Amino acid sequence: MRAIIVTDAAPPQVNGVVITLTTVARELEGLGHDIRFITPATFRTVACPTYPEIRLALFPGGGVRRAIDSLQPDAVHIATEGPLGIAARRYCVRHEIPFTTAYHTRFPEYVRARAPIPKAMTYAWLRRFHGRAQRVMVPTPSIGGELAARGFGNCVIWPRGVNLERFTPDGETVERTGRAKTGPLFMYIGRVAVEKNIRAFLDLDLPGEKWVVGGGPDLERLQRQYPDVHFAGPKEHADLARYYRAADVFVFPSRTDTFGLVLLEALACGVPVAAFPVAGPIDVIGATGPGALDTDLRAAALKALEVPREAARTHALQYSWNQVARLFLSYLAPIARV
């Protein structure tokens, strides 16, 4: 099968969407399928407001049309709701081409964190965007339930995986630094942005050290405001395992992520997780999983210290990227050829 994936999120960005799509494409190509991408790389772009690392395609309609026409795909998957996704959706609807979509990001919450735009308005727009899709792939049952309650239809569960060969408990670790080297190390890895609720972690009264690994629009401001926290800055994805292994607990303060690939990466490295009991952690960690969920994030972090590292690794073993890729393939909507 030749499938096109249309995405506004693409390398050099490093985030859950990019990792998911590139890994699934690689798995499917290994199975003999032809996966092509339409990304901002071949378009004129402009920086995303409040998030300059993200580039948005300018006037992509003609380029998207030409790409789809020339590739003659057997299926079209629209992964994001940005300019490229909008252009691809418009083209598919106009030409009666079936397509699938995915719900990776809680845009209503992200937009509301940056601007006084009601979440109901953004959800209404997203409901229309996804309404013509044959299937809407969502990462967890919790997210599927939330969207169904908001009037979304045709949702199917498409979970995430982890590279169990790269993210392992065995291997090099980074050297610890800071004033409390003998205490536990609590770590956050991910984007440093307002929607990640990182302050909920940084404000905790915890023993030992706190580390933040990652880049983003709030990095410099938080570095100034929390001088006792070690900010390691952005790292290559291939280098993250060394940081995970150094941690005693991985703290995930986000209340808005739809899944959280970093949860699986931490677990695969044998690191217990502390998080709020919200969608994403509820589905990955569960009530009795390899970590601790609590509305009191400090209590969760301290409870997670008691979780055996072996339990974390064992839990991660059930998340295979190959299975995720095969499920994605089964959800695609084949285009009938005359």
C-alpha positions, 0 to 999 in steps of 0.5 A, a space after each residue: 500500500 502507498 499511503 500519504 501522511 499529511 502533517 504540520 509537525 515534522 523534523 527537526 521538531 522533536 515531540 510525540 507527534 513527530 516521533 509517532 509518525 516517523 516511527 510508524 512509517 519506518 515500521 510500515 516500510 519494513 513491512 513492504 509498504 510505501 509511506 510518503 509525507 507531506 510536511 512544511 519542509 517543501 513549503 514557504 513557512 512562518 513561525 507559529 505565534 508564541 512557538 517560533 520553533 514550529 513552522 507553519 506552511 503558507 498558502 499550501 493548497 496548490 502544493 498539497 493538491 499537486 503532491 496528492 495528484 502525483 503520488 496517487 496514494 491508496 490512502 490519505 491520513 491527515 495527522 494534524 489540524 494545521 495549515 497542511 491538514 486543512 488544505 488536505 482535508 479541503 482537497 479530499 472533501 472536494 474530490 470525495 477522497 476518503 481519509 482518516 485523521 488523528 487527534 494528537 493534541 488538545 488544541 483547545 486547552 493549548 490555545 486557551 493557555 495562550 489566548 482568551 479563546 473559549 475552549 468550546 469554540 475551538 472544540 466546535 471547529 475541531 469537531 467540524 474538521 474531524 467530522 468528515 473523516 472515515 476514522 478519527 484515531 485517538 491515543 487512549 480510551 479516556 480521550 476517546 470518551 471525552 471526544 465522544 461526549 463532545 459530539 465527535 464520532 468514528 473515534 478508534 483507539 490508536 495507542 503509542 509504543 516505545 523503542 525497547 532497544 534504545 530505552 533500557 535500564 542498562 547503559 550509560 547515565 549522565 553524571 549527577 550535579 547539584 547541591 543534593 547529589 545524595 538525595 533522590 533525583 526527580 526528573 521531567 523530560 519534554 517541552 518547556 511550555 506553559 501547557 505542560 504545567 511544569 511549574 506544578 513540578 518545580 514548586 514541589 517541596 521534594 528531597 534531593 534534586 529536580 531536573 528539567 530536560 528539554 527546550 521550549 518557549 518558557 525555558 529561559 524564564 523558568 531558569 531565572 525563576 528557579 535557580 535551584 533546579 538543574 535545566 539541562 536544555 534540549 537534547 537529541 532523542 537518541 541521547 535521552 535514555 542516559 537522562 531517564 536512567 539517572 532519575 529515581 522518579 519521572 514526574 509528569 505534571 501535564 494535565 493536557 497531554 493526550 498520551 505522553 510518549 515520555 511516560 513509556 520511555 521513562 518506564 522502559 528505562 526502569 523509572 517509576 512515574 508520578 503524575 496527576 490522575 488525568 487522561 494519559 497517565 490513567 491509561 498508561 499507568 493505571 490505578 495499580 501501575 508502575 508509578 503513582 497517580 495522585 491529585 497531590 503531585 508531591 504525594 505521587 512523587 514520594 509514593 513513586 520512590 517506592 515502586 521497584 524499577 523492575 516493575 516499571 520496565 516490565 510494564 513497558 514491555 507490552 508497548 510495541 511500535 510494530 503493533 501500533 503500526 499494524 493497527 494504524 494500517 488497519 484503520 486507513 481508508 482505502 481509495 477506490 480506483 476506477 
